Amino acid sequence: MNLAEVKSSEIKNLDILAKSVVEGFITGMHKSPFHGFSVEFSEHKLYNKGESTRHIDWKLFAKTEKLYTKKYEEETNLRCHIIIDNSASMQYPIVKKQSINNLNKVGFSAIAAASLMEILKRQRDAVGLSIYSNTYEYYAPEKGSERHRNMLLHQLEQLLTSDTNATTETYKYLHEIAEKIHRRSLIFLFTDMFQTSKEDAALFEALRHLKYNKHEVVLFHTFDGKTELNFNFDNAPKKFVDVETGEEINVYAENIQEKYTAIVSNYFNELKNKCLQYQIDYVPVDINAGYSDVLTAYLISRKKIK
């Protein structure tokens, strides 16, 4: 299979899928030590004896066996901007038909972004979206209307069947996006941090630009843990092709696995430390590990920016 083949998606309704992801996360959070986060997040509070039972959420009771009442007060004017790298390296691993259990990095990012948008909707927060590859493909400012959200969902659904061989200059588009976001916002960036033409210094300078105006920035370092981190391939001879540069190399995976994993682990640690230096939240996200880390990062970051 190669990237020239026509791609399709088994995911026909991203909105419904996002709701399912978020509902599962809510249930898990109510059962976890992060109880305070889940209460704020799901717009519920514990039922106190003597209160009216009119607003008890019986569906949530069936899942958690605890009584919560729904919160209706107007709150928050948080602004959030989601940025997605749609370059060729984000099309890895090559998947002809994407499904919830079979995603490439950009497909995972699309579902994660839709799930974040579902949380933002419940919190009455505004959301914007930027998508880039070798061009600034899409931009929408932060708004909170249902029509706006549906427009963004449509763009995310297109990422599930996107097909590109484009390299990218992430640093360039981050500078452009930073210039567009004027009011203090929570910024989420989904990227695998692969660049072919610039050193990391230029990329981090762009990330620092995103921090301008006191924005809260979260870097979701998106990767396939099985192969990109652990280099878990069988030991048959294989041809590895760089999806962005086209460079090829023939190797036995077992012969270089130990050295490869050491180098990549060191790179991940360097990214983490650099983000710490610039006060950027670094969240490594394995596309095989679900969405909990992404959604938890939202809850933590939201508390910081309020």
C-alpha positions in Angstrom: 0.0 0.0 0.0 1.1 3.6 -0.6 -0.2 7.0 0.0 -1.4 7.3 -3.5 -4.2 4.7 -2.8 -7.7 6.1 -2.2 -8.4 6.3 1.5 -11.8 6.0 3.2 -13.2 6.0 6.7 -15.6 3.7 8.6 -16.2 6.6 10.9 -19.4 8.2 9.5 -20.4 10.5 12.3 -17.6 12.1 14.2 -20.0 14.0 16.5 -21.5 10.8 17.8 -18.1 9.2 18.2 -16.8 12.2 20.1 -19.8 12.1 22.5 -19.1 8.4 23.1 -15.4 9.1 23.9 -16.3 11.9 26.3 -19.1 10.0 28.0 -16.7 7.1 28.7 -14.1 9.6 30.0 -16.7 11.2 32.3 -17.6 7.8 33.8 -14.0 6.9 34.3 -13.3 10.3 36.0 -16.2 9.9 38.4 -14.6 6.6 39.5 -11.1 8.0 39.7 -9.1 10.0 42.3 -9.5 13.1 40.1 -13.0 13.5 41.3 -12.9 17.3 41.5 -12.0 17.6 37.9 -14.8 15.4 36.7 -17.4 17.3 38.7 -16.4 20.6 37.1 -15.9 19.0 33.7 -19.3 17.2 33.4 -21.2 20.2 34.8 -22.5 18.1 37.7 -22.3 18.4 41.5 -22.9 15.8 44.2 -26.5 15.6 45.4 -26.9 16.8 48.9 -29.7 15.3 51.1 -32.6 17.6 51.3 -32.1 19.2 47.8 -34.8 18.9 45.2 -34.5 15.7 43.2 -35.8 17.4 40.0 -32.3 17.8 38.6 -30.8 14.5 39.5 -29.0 12.9 36.5 -30.4 9.3 36.6 -28.4 8.1 33.7 -25.2 9.1 35.5 -26.5 7.3 38.6 -27.0 4.1 36.6 -23.3 4.3 35.5 -21.7 5.4 38.8 -24.3 4.5 41.5 -23.8 8.0 42.9 -26.3 10.9 42.9 -25.3 14.0 41.0 -27.4 17.0 40.0 -27.0 18.9 36.8 -25.5 22.4 36.9 -27.2 25.0 34.8 -25.5 28.3 35.8 -23.8 30.2 33.0 -20.1 30.1 33.3 -16.8 30.5 31.4 -15.8 32.4 28.4 -12.7 30.3 27.8 -11.3 30.5 24.3 -9.5 27.5 22.8 -7.7 27.1 19.6 -6.8 23.6 18.2 -3.9 23.2 15.8 -3.4 20.0 13.7 -0.3 19.1 11.7 -1.5 17.4 8.5 1.9 16.8 6.9 2.9 13.5 5.3 4.5 12.1 8.4 1.2 12.5 10.2 -0.3 10.1 7.7 1.7 7.3 9.4 1.0 4.5 9.9 -0.5 4.0 6.4 -4.2 3.0 6.8 -6.4 2.5 3.8 -9.7 2.6 5.8 -9.6 4.4 9.1 -11.8 3.1 12.0 -11.8 3.8 15.7 -9.3 0.9 16.3 -7.2 1.5 13.2 -6.0 5.1 12.9 -3.0 7.0 11.6 -1.7 10.0 13.6 -3.8 12.6 11.9 -6.9 10.4 12.2 -6.3 10.1 15.9 -5.7 13.8 16.2 -9.0 14.5 14.4 -11.0 12.3 16.9 -9.1 13.8 19.9 -9.9 17.3 18.6 -13.6 16.4 18.2 -13.7 15.1 21.7 -12.1 18.3 23.0 -14.7 20.2 21.1 -17.5 18.2 22.8 -16.1 19.1 26.2 -15.8 22.7 25.2 -19.4 22.7 24.1 -20.5 21.3 27.5 -18.5 24.1 29.2 -19.9 26.7 26.8 -16.4 27.6 25.7 -15.4 29.0 22.3 -13.2 26.9 19.9 -11.2 27.7 16.8 -9.2 25.4 14.5 -6.1 25.6 12.3 -4.9 22.8 10.0 -1.5 23.1 8.1 0.7 20.9 6.0 2.9 22.6 3.3 0.2 25.3 3.3 -2.0 26.9 5.9 -4.9 24.7 4.9 -7.7 25.9 7.2 -8.3 28.6 9.8 -11.4 29.4 11.8 -11.5 31.8 14.8 -12.8 30.9 18.2 -16.6 30.9 18.4 -19.1 29.0 20.5 -22.2 28.5 18.3 -23.5 25.1 17.2 -23.2 26.1 13.6 -19.6 27.0 14.0 -18.9 23.7 15.8 -20.5 21.7 13.0 -18.4 23.5 10.5 -15.2 22.4 12.4 -16.4 18.9 12.7 -16.8 18.7 8.9 -13.2 19.8 8.6 -12.0 17.2 11.1 -14.0 14.5 9.2 -12.1 15.4 6.1 -8.8 14.6 7.9 -9.9 11.0 8.3 -9.6 10.6 4.5 -6.9 13.1 3.8 -4.0 12.1 1.6 -0.8 14.2 1.3 2.9 13.7 0.5 3.6 17.2 1.7 6.5 18.1 4.0 5.9 20.9 6.4 7.5 23.8 8.1 5.7 23.7 11.4 7.6 26.7 12.8 6.4 28.9 9.9 2.7 28.2 10.4 2.8 28.4 14.2 4.1 32.0 13.7 1.2 32.7 11.4 -1.3 31.2 13.8 0.1 33.1 16.8 -0.5 36.4 14.9 -4.2 35.5 14.5 -4.9 34.7 18.2 -5.2 38.0 20.0 -7.2 37.3 23.2 -5.8 35.0 25.9 -6.6 31.4 24.9 -5.9 27.8 25.6 -3.9 26.4 22.6 -3.7 22.7 21.8 -1.2 21.6 19.1 -1.2 18.0 17.6 2.0 17.3 15.8 4.7 14.5 15.6 7.4 17.2 15.7 9.0 16.0 12.5 10.6 18.7 10.3 13.0 18.3 7.4 14.3 21.7 6.8 14.8 23.5 10.2 16.5 22.8 13.5 14.5 22.4 16.7 15.5 25.9 17.8 13.3 27.5 15.1 10.4 25.3 16.1 10.7 26.2 19.8 10.9 29.8 18.9 7.6 29.5 17.2 6.1 27.7 20.2 7.3 30.6 22.4 5.5 32.9 20.0 2.3 30.9 20.7 2.8 31.7 24.4 2.6 35.4 23.6 -0.3 37.3 25.2 -0.2 34.8 28.1 -1.8 31.9 26.1 -1.6 28.5 27.7 0.0 26.1 25.3 -0.3 22.3 25.3 1.9 20.3 22.9 0.4 16.9 22.1 3.4 15.0 20.8 1.6 12.5 18.6 3.3 9.2 17.7 2.8 5.5 17.1 4.3 3.9 20.2 4.6 0.4 18.7 6.8 1.3 15.8 8.0 4.9 16.1 9.0 4.6 19.7 9.7 0.9 20.3 10.6 0.0 16.7 8.6 -3.2 17.1 8.9 -5.0 13.7 9.5 -8.6 12.9 13.1 -9.4 11.9 12.5 -10.0 8.2 14.5 -7.6 6.0 12.5 -4.4 5.4 12.7 -1.3 3.3 12.0 1.8 5.4 10.8 4.9 3.4 10.8 8.4 4.8 7.2 9.6 3.9 8.3 13.2 3.7 11.7 13.0 2.0 11.4 9.7 0.1 14.7 8.5 1.4 15.0 4.7 1.7 17.0 2.3 3.8 17.1 -1.5 3.9 17.6 -3.0 7.4 16.9 -5.9 9.7 14.8 -4.2 12.5 16.3 -6.3 15.2 19.8 -5.3 14.4 19.2 -1.6 15.2 16.2 -1.7 17.6 18.2 -1.1 20.8 20.2 1.8 19.4 17.1 3.3 17.7 14.9 3.2 20.9 17.7 4.7 22.9 18.0 7.6 20.4 14.3 8.2 20.2 13.8 8.0 24.0 16.5 10.6 24.4 14.8 12.8 21.8 11.5 12.6 23.7 13.2 13.5 26.9 14.9 16.5 25.2 11.5 17.7 23.9 10.0 17.3 27.4 12.8 19.3 29.0 12.7 22.0 26.4 8.9 22.4 26.8 9.5 22.6 30.6 12.0 25.4 30.0 9.5 27.4 27.9 6.6 26.6 30.2 4.8 24.7 27.6 2.8 21.6 28.7 4.3 18.6 27.0 1.9 15.6 26.6 3.3 12.5 24.8 0.3 10.9 23.1 0.6 7.3 21.8 -2.2 6.8 19.2 -2.7 3.3 20.4 -3.4 4.3 24.0 -6.8 6.1 23.8 -7.9 9.7 24.6 -7.7 9.9 28.4 -4.4 11.8 28.4 -5.7 14.3 25.9 -8.9 15.0 27.8 -7.2 15.1 31.2 -4.7 17.7 29.8 -7.7 19.9 29.0 -9.0 19.7 32.5 -5.7 20.6 34.0 -5.0 23.4 31.6 -8.4 24.9 32.0 -7.8 25.3 35.7 -4.5 27.1 35.0 -6.1 29.6 32.6 -9.2 30.6 34.6 
